[in-house]
């Protein structure tokens, strides 16, 4: 279940909000009963960004493949790496 707090808690209960964020889930902040902000720990933010970057790379690879590019086989990649290392 999401954690939802009023915006006044950011000022009045900052330490509590920080503790909620460090539990690993985002905290939804409301203003006048409407959603206003999402607050999260830096660690959670970095994980989300890493996932987004991974999904973007996967999407690029899928579109590259769909456009007819064959890519390289495992054998070709390994041969290339061995040449670089020797």
C-alpha positions as CSV (number, residue, x, y, z in Angstrom):
1,X,0.0,0.0,0.0
2,X,1.5,3.4,-0.9
3,X,2.5,5.9,1.7
4,X,0.6,9.2,1.3
5,X,1.3,12.2,3.4
6,X,0.1,15.9,3.4
7,X,2.7,18.4,2.2
8,X,2.8,20.0,5.7
9,X,4.6,16.8,6.9
10,X,7.6,17.7,4.7
11,X,8.2,20.7,6.9
12,X,6.8,19.5,10.3
13,X,7.9,15.9,10.2
14,X,10.9,15.9,7.9
15,X,12.8,13.2,9.9
16,X,9.7,10.9,9.7
17,X,9.4,11.4,5.9
18,X,13.1,10.7,5.5
19,X,12.7,7.4,7.5
20,X,9.7,6.5,5.3
21,X,11.7,7.1,2.1
22,X,14.6,4.9,3.4
23,X,12.2,2.0,3.7
24,X,12.6,1.6,0.0
25,X,9.3,2.9,-1.4
26,X,8.3,6.3,-2.7
27,X,6.2,8.6,-0.5
28,X,3.3,10.4,-2.2
29,X,2.7,14.0,-1.1
30,X,-0.6,15.7,-1.4
31,X,-1.5,19.4,-1.4
32,X,-5.1,20.3,-0.7
33,X,-6.1,16.6,-1.1
34,X,-4.5,16.3,-4.6
35,X,-1.3,14.5,-5.6
36,X,1.5,17.0,-5.8
37,X,4.9,15.3,-5.3
38,X,6.6,12.0,-5.0
39,X,9.6,11.8,-2.6
40,X,12.0,8.9,-2.6
41,X,15.5,8.0,-1.4
42,X,18.5,8.5,-3.6
43,X,19.1,4.8,-3.7
44,X,15.6,4.1,-5.0
45,X,15.9,7.0,-7.6
46,X,19.2,5.5,-8.9
47,X,17.6,2.0,-9.2
48,X,14.7,3.5,-11.1
49,X,17.0,5.4,-13.5
50,X,19.1,2.2,-14.0
51,X,16.0,0.3,-14.9
52,X,14.8,3.0,-17.3
53,X,18.2,3.0,-19.0
54,X,18.2,-0.8,-19.3
55,X,14.7,-0.7,-20.8
56,X,15.8,2.0,-23.3
57,X,18.8,-0.2,-24.4
58,X,16.5,-3.2,-24.8
59,X,14.1,-1.2,-26.9
60,X,17.0,0.0,-29.1
61,X,18.2,-3.5,-29.5
62,X,14.8,-4.8,-30.4
63,X,14.3,-2.1,-33.0
64,X,17.8,-2.7,-34.4
65,X,16.9,-6.4,-34.8
66,X,13.4,-5.6,-36.3
67,X,15.0,-3.4,-38.9
68,X,16.8,-6.4,-40.3
69,X,20.3,-6.1,-38.7
70,X,21.7,-9.5,-37.8
71,X,24.2,-8.4,-35.2
72,X,27.1,-10.6,-34.3
73,X,27.1,-14.2,-33.1
74,X,28.6,-15.2,-29.8
75,X,31.5,-16.9,-31.7
76,X,32.3,-13.6,-33.5
77,X,32.2,-11.6,-30.3
78,X,34.5,-14.0,-28.5
79,X,37.0,-14.1,-31.4
80,X,37.0,-10.3,-31.4
81,X,37.6,-10.2,-27.6
82,X,40.4,-12.7,-27.8
83,X,42.2,-10.7,-30.6
84,X,42.0,-7.6,-28.3
85,X,43.5,-9.5,-25.4
86,X,46.4,-11.1,-27.3
